[in-house]
């Protein structure tokens, strides 16, 4: 059994916390981080390891994850699991604005609510929101699965390009280039084991599935042969990141 290395982040900044996390992971230890709610970018850029954050955490937690298993036993700030390529990020509480954006792979589980623009530009990751989701979730989604077990806000899956969005509850409105279809046996076979692995009590057969109406959402057809970009609806603005909170 791996040893456990504990970090008290109360008097530490981002660089010091992450250096200690990476050194402990390289030594083969599991990591527990406490008192780091003021720190942004905790456990970012890891390729392996097991990290548990006790309590609330700041923005960009688990960003650029490339293989680690990161559990946040509390709420997460904005941009949790940003640009993830592999691994698992679990948030036991709510997540803030734009949770799990730009993901190429891996799995993000948010057991609470998630803010506006979550799963924006998802490119292949799996994102599960255990309760309600805000507006413009899964905007510009290009691949992967986004699963919402509560209700969703306005413009759900706006300008959906590829991939699928699943909702157990209802939504205020669907975005451009979306249509609702039946969940398939293949969907159930893919989703059910993931639910079981993460202790999610939900039946994939009860989900409503949203997919793209066309693979060219930025073009509006003026006739059967020629799409006309000029007549397409205006795309929403990309979510703006707060100044001074990037991961360095």
Secondary structure, DSSP 8 states (H G I E B T S, - for coil): ---EEEEE-TT--HHHHHHHHHHHHHTT-EEEEES-TT-SSTTTT-SS-EEEEES-B-TTTTTT-EEEEEEEES-B-TTTTTT--EEEEEESS-B-TTTT-S--SSEEEESS-B-TTTTTT-EEEEEEESS-B-TTTTTT--EEEEEESS-B-SSBTTT--SSEEEESS-BS-B-SSEEEE---HHHHHHHHHHHHHTT----GGG-EEEEES-S-TT-EESSSS-EEGGGS----------TT----
